[in-house]
């Protein structure tokens, strides 16, 4: 029986050891993205070297990652029948799925492929995508949520749902997995839908009932699936998303919304969102916001720090065992007749995020510092790793960010494993205790 003090001791030793963390071994160069045209090898190498050096900056408050590292360790030692789940909430930098997609690829290569996990229903906004899953929807669906300031807040885990009141409307998902779930809204007067898999009818689901979260679950044969949800009546049906998972492994689930800010989560119905988050039972929650907050004229340090603290409290109420990692925004540039200058709002947002993270017991990674600091976006654009708006990265740039965060996490995880074995021995596998 492991004593209650053990994990806090491991956490303290881990934090003390972080100053000496070495990056994990890089993947072979052949797996890196091909250089963008008209970008010299010297320009690309300079930015990549900056990101490599930035690994040594570390994740601040590394001890907050210990519950996640403990779950990774047990997954390696014991395996599992359910995936270890990571949820990444964020703005357009996350929504493109390049950055979280690279993390998904790297973690699944090491810890096993747990499938797509949660995927929003249909195509709820322009530019929506998941690299390992393909979804469609017919024209009769209406997206609810996103950046809406008015509405009922019943938007679910990802802050967006699709709704219809017509018969014959469909949403589809193509991906691999062995366990299917559909998240939908139970509501008075709700309609009925049928679920099909590879052209075979699985079941008919009634959504009529007392208002609240509804779940449909079904075991499937391993392999690829083309899933179809088809409404049968001219009655209201609202769907939040699919879950398609494999047995064991890991998921890295993308929950980004273009234009989103962290406080957007506070406008979503708390009880519905809590039910969804509890059901996902994440090992790690990543909060990657700040780009849009930096451009607000009504922004304030105290108000933003308070909003972040509220978001953290909501996450902890639903997923108390999960680690939380806040990631600061990338650098931004502002174009003018005199050229490109750094956006001053980024530094202010970073300060509030860092303080909120540390005060709330979360880990924090300063992405702008990793890029090279204030004004580095110009270099990234010149290297073909960021777009000409001086706000968004290119696909190779986002993958570089994903690779860098993976190397950083795995470097710290290696320290954790060493310290853990020194404290517990290699055969200790008792339940993890909370460090928050």
ABEGO torsion letter per residue (X at the ends): XBBAAAAAAAAAAAAAAAAABBBBBBBBAAABBBBBBGBBAAAAAAAAAAAAAAAAAEBBGAAAAAAAAAAAAAAAAAEEABBBBBBBBEBAAAAAGAAAAAAAAAAAAAAEBAEAEBBBBEBABBGBBBAABBBBBBAABBBBEEABABEAGBAEAAGBBBBBABBGBBBBBBBBEABBBBBBBBBBGBBBBBBBBGGBBABBBBABEBBEBBBBBBBBBBEBBBBBBBBABBBBBBBAEBBBBBBEEBBBBBABBBGBBAAAAAABBAAAAAAAAAAAGBABBBBBBGAAAAABAABBAAAAAAAAAAAAAAAAAABAABBBBBBBBBBBBBBBAAEBBBBAAAAAAAAAAAAAAAAAGBBBBBAAAAAGEBGAAAAAAAAGABBAAGABBBAAAAAAAAAAAAAAAAAAAAAAAAAAAAAAEAABABBBBBAX
